[in-house]
């Protein structure tokens, strides 16, 4: 219980700090600092490497909600809404502050989470005391319809769509292998976005 209360207090403090008007670079740095402080509460010591993405996805889907209003405005051709959507990408602190996001913020925050966790290369488990840890490499990718995340697990890129996972609760969007999903317009022909 103490860990939960401490985590909530830290989150409130950091979100208040993030409410300041700062540049994208400053916002990213502040967001990364925030994530480094909360990550031990999300992914405990000695968590196996393969469990890290699920714990991060569950955490993120618990704190974010898809911004359907913005989506509707973008779908109707509202150029200002389109720019606001990319603002989520450049300023992940907006999602952390408001609890709302779109595919770009879900992907960006997920990258920050999974890439912040130290893994002991000898044990393959989370180790916050390891002198020479390894970190998962991740990137935001997408196409003109959607953004999601790829994670390098042992030299192979694995696709994770936390936005669709949050919306549907369907585990198929974590480490996507279903060819039907990979062929849909949201997940095919992707390229590096960030």
RODO-2510 file (C-alpha; in nm, 4 decimals, decimal comma):
residues 194
     n   res          X          Y          Z
     1     x     0,0000     0,0000     0,0000
     2     x     0,2871     0,2354     0,0829
     3     x     0,4341     0,1848    -0,2681
     4     x     0,0998     0,2722    -0,4291
     5     x     0,0588     0,5895    -0,2208
     6     x     0,4200     0,6937    -0,2872
     7     x     0,3719     0,6278    -0,6590
     8     x     0,0520     0,8341    -0,6680
     9     x     0,2171     1,1218    -0,4808
    10     x     0,5123     1,1140    -0,7225
    11     x     0,2772     1,1068    -1,0207
    12     x     0,0832     1,4104    -0,8908
    13     x     0,4041     1,6012    -0,8254
    14     x     0,5477     1,5272    -1,1705
    15     x     0,2215     1,5980    -1,3547
    16     x     0,2046     1,9343    -1,1791
    17     x     0,5626     2,0024    -1,2876
    18     x     0,4816     1,8979    -1,6447
    19     x     0,1979     2,1488    -1,6619
    20     x     0,4573     2,4218    -1,7237
    21     x     0,4875     2,5512    -2,0785
    22     x     0,8138     2,4004    -2,2122
    23     x     0,9691     2,3027    -2,5460
    24     x     0,9311     1,9533    -2,6936
    25     x     1,2889     1,8650    -2,5922
    26     x     1,2343     1,9850    -2,2340
    27     x     0,9003     1,8050    -2,2189
    28     x     1,0563     1,4809    -2,3397
    29     x     1,3357     1,5121    -2,0842
    30     x     1,0872     1,5805    -1,8024
    31     x     0,8708     1,2895    -1,9165
    32     x     1,1725     1,0567    -1,9234
    33     x     1,2703     1,1732    -1,5725
    34     x     0,9152     1,1061    -1,4540
    35     x     0,9179     0,7606    -1,6107
    36     x     1,2533     0,6726    -1,4532
    37     x     1,1028     0,7480    -1,1110
    38     x     0,7858     0,5421    -1,1544
    39     x     0,9225     0,2466    -1,3525
    40     x     1,0189     0,0353    -1,0447
    41     x     0,6523     0,0485    -0,9379
    42     x     0,5407    -0,0698    -1,2823
    43     x     0,8019    -0,3377    -1,3467
    44     x     0,9309    -0,4910    -1,0214
    45     x     1,2843    -0,6144    -0,9593
    46     x     1,3549    -0,9603    -1,1131
    47     x     1,0806    -0,9388    -1,3775
    48     x     1,1723    -1,1577    -1,6775
    49     x     1,2556    -0,9614    -1,9933
    50     x     0,9644    -1,1110    -2,1878
    51     x     0,7131    -0,9833    -1,9273
    52     x     0,8257    -0,6189    -1,9460
    53     x     0,6089    -0,5148    -2,2449
    54     x     0,2873    -0,6538    -2,0923
    55     x     0,3432    -0,4802    -1,7572
    56     x     0,4150    -0,1504    -1,9342
    57     x     0,1112    -0,1927    -2,1624
    58     x    -0,1169    -0,2655    -1,8671
    59     x     0,0146     0,0373    -1,6785
    60     x    -0,0283     0,2668    -1,9754
    61     x    -0,3766     0,1429    -2,0589
    62     x    -0,4670     0,2075    -1,6960
    63     x    -0,3654     0,5738    -1,7035
    64     x    -0,4622     0,6766    -2,0587
    65     x    -0,7915     0,6977    -2,2405
    66     x    -0,8238     0,7397    -2,6156
    67     x    -0,9197     1,0937    -2,7196
    68     x    -1,2263     1,0167    -2,9339
    69     x    -1,3248     1,3828    -2,9698
    70     x    -0,9937     1,4654    -3,1295
    71     x    -1,0231     1,1584    -3,3521
    72     x    -1,3669     1,2687    -3,4729
    73     x    -1,2369     1,6174    -3,5483
    74     x    -0,9411     1,4770    -3,7428
    75     x    -1,1710     1,2385    -3,9331
    76     x    -1,3894     1,5319    -4,0353
    77     x    -1,0887     1,7047    -4,1932
    78     x    -1,0208     1,9598    -3,9180
    79     x    -0,6595     2,0663    -3,9875
    80     x    -0,6187     2,2209    -3,6422
    81     x    -0,7207     1,8888    -3,4840
    82     x    -0,4663     1,7078    -3,7027
    83     x    -0,1943     1,9408    -3,5708
    84     x    -0,3170     1,8848    -3,2126
    85     x    -0,2871     1,5108    -3,2720
    86     x     0,0785     1,5467    -3,3673
    87     x     0,1223     1,7657    -3,0612
    88     x     0,0588     1,4509    -2,8549
    89     x     0,3562     1,2980    -3,0378
    90     x     0,5906     1,5876    -2,9643
    91     x     0,4613     1,6485    -2,6110
    92     x     0,3874     1,3190    -2,4319
    93     x     0,3423     1,5146    -2,1090
    94     x     0,0071     1,6338    -2,2442
    95     x    -0,1239     1,2779    -2,2226
    96     x     0,0277     1,2234    -1,8802
    97     x    -0,1324     1,5467    -1,7577
    98     x    -0,4780     1,4984    -1,9125
    99     x    -0,5029     1,1182    -1,9151
   100     x    -0,6051     1,1356    -2,2821
   101     x    -0,4077     1,0500    -2,5902
   102     x    -0,4033     0,9177    -2,9412
   103     x    -0,1986     0,6516    -3,1130
   104     x     0,1105     0,8718    -3,1275
   105     x     0,1153     0,9422    -2,7545
   106     x     0,0366     0,5807    -2,6652
   107     x     0,3307     0,4705    -2,8828
   108     x     0,5725     0,7360    -2,7610
   109     x     0,5030     0,6782    -2,3929
   110     x     0,5222     0,2999    -2,4380
   111     x     0,8666     0,3407    -2,6003
   112     x     0,9835     0,5506    -2,3086
   113     x     0,8532     0,2952    -2,0582
   114     x     1,0009    -0,0222    -2,2097
   115     x     1,3308     0,1489    -2,2905
   116     x     1,3783     0,2755    -1,9331
   117     x     1,3983    -0,0639    -1,7655
   118     x     1,7439    -0,1996    -1,6792
   119     x     1,7857    -0,5696    -1,7515
   120     x     2,0715    -0,7782    -1,6202
   121     x     2,2243    -0,9432    -1,9287
   122     x     2,3309    -1,2468    -1,7235
   123     x     1,9860    -1,3218    -1,5773
   124     x     1,7537    -1,1694    -1,8387
   125     x     1,5580    -1,0068    -1,5556
   126     x     1,4913    -0,6528    -1,4403
   127     x     1,7742    -0,5394    -1,2160
   128     x     1,7735    -0,1833    -1,0840
   129     x     2,1140    -0,2407    -0,9213
   130     x     2,2956    -0,3873    -1,2227
   131     x     2,6215    -0,2114    -1,3050
   132     x     2,6058    -0,2795    -1,6813
   133     x     2,2404    -0,3346    -1,7700
   134     x     2,0954    -0,3697    -2,1156
   135     x     1,7815    -0,1881    -2,2275
   136     x     1,5155    -0,2828    -2,4776
   137     x     1,5417    -0,0850    -2,7986
   138     x     1,2106     0,0523    -2,9227
   139     x     1,0770     0,2952    -3,1788
   140     x     0,7520     0,4612    -3,2821
   141     x     0,6460     0,3475    -3,6282
   142     x     0,3338     0,3906    -3,8351
   143     x     0,1705     0,4889    -4,1580
   144     x    -0,0793     0,7562    -4,2630
   145     x    -0,3538     0,5856    -4,0597
   146     x    -0,1938     0,4863    -3,7322
   147     x     0,1150     0,4785    -3,5078
   148     x     0,2383     0,1928    -3,2909
   149     x     0,5618     0,0590    -3,1388
   150     x     0,8294    -0,1886    -3,2362
   151     x     1,0576    -0,3460    -2,9760
   152     x     1,3817    -0,5300    -3,0496
   153     x     1,3731    -0,8577    -2,8573
   154     x     1,6895    -1,0583    -2,9264
   155     x     1,7467    -0,9083    -3,2701
   156     x     1,3871    -0,9409    -3,3928
   157     x     1,1431    -0,6500    -3,4122
   158     x     0,8094    -0,7174    -3,2413
   159     x     0,5033    -0,4975    -3,3024
   160     x     0,2991    -0,3642    -3,0096
   161     x    -0,0135    -0,1545    -3,0532
   162     x    -0,0977    -0,0220    -2,7074
   163     x    -0,3674     0,2085    -2,8430
   164     x    -0,5671    -0,0817    -2,9930
   165     x    -0,4848    -0,2999    -2,6897
   166     x    -0,6281    -0,0337    -2,4593
   167     x    -0,9372     0,0074    -2,6745
   168     x    -1,0112    -0,3645    -2,7216
   169     x    -0,8344    -0,5458    -2,4382
   170     x    -0,7242    -0,7936    -2,7046
   171     x    -0,3828    -0,9465    -2,6299
   172     x    -0,3334    -0,9992    -3,0051
   173     x    -0,2183    -0,6366    -3,0219
   174     x     0,0770    -0,7167    -2,7958
   175     x     0,3532    -0,8730    -3,0041
   176     x     0,1386    -0,8809    -3,3164
   177     x     0,1816    -1,1966    -3,5216
   178     x    -0,1696    -1,2352    -3,6639
   179     x    -0,1353    -1,1900    -4,0407
   180     x    -0,4862    -1,0442    -4,0641
   181     x    -0,3861    -0,7621    -3,8291
   182     x    -0,0523    -0,7141    -4,0049
   183     x    -0,2342    -0,6710    -4,3377
   184     x    -0,4961    -0,4215    -4,2214
   185     x    -0,4515    -0,0587    -4,3220
   186     x    -0,3436     0,0433    -3,9719
   187     x    -0,0444    -0,1910    -3,9482
   188     x     0,0942    -0,2444    -4,2998
   189     x     0,3536    -0,0407    -4,4847
   190     x     0,4863     0,1137    -4,1669
   191     x     0,7965     0,3295    -4,1341
   192     x     0,9938     0,4865    -3,8527
   193     x     0,8217     0,7959    -3,7091
   194     x     1,0413     0,8640    -3,4058
***
